[in-house]
Amino acid sequence: GGNWLKVAASGMRLGFTAFLVPFFFILEPALVGRSDVGSILLHTLTGIIGAVVMAAGFFGFFTQKLGLVQRMIFVCAGILFLYPSSYLYLVGLFLVGGTTAWSSIIANRLYHNP
């Protein structure tokens, strides 16, 4: 067996994402299928993206290892994706895209200029 404390911490990180998602059902009925098809598809897609981005922030890895500031940005962006607002979806997309690009630029500079 593995270290029970590490397993428990991983479970809590994953569980916290799963714990937060149902609260957004109250804010957006389309997440439970109570709206038109277009709205259901949009909010389901952004809900999935939000849960994945938030979990990436909790676990500290997206396309590469994330630092503390990047992890906090990802958790906040995940929450923005879950909240039902087109403006906040764009802000979340900008945060995730900008943070991912920033990480890639830093990683490339470190790789090419050791």
Secondary structure, 3 states (H helix, E strand, C coil): CCCHHHHHHHHHHHHHHHHHCCHHHHHCHHHHCCCCHHHHHHHHHHHHHHHHHHHHHHHCECCCECCHHHHHHHHHHHHHHHCCCHHHHHHHHHHHHHHHHHHHHHHHHHHHCC
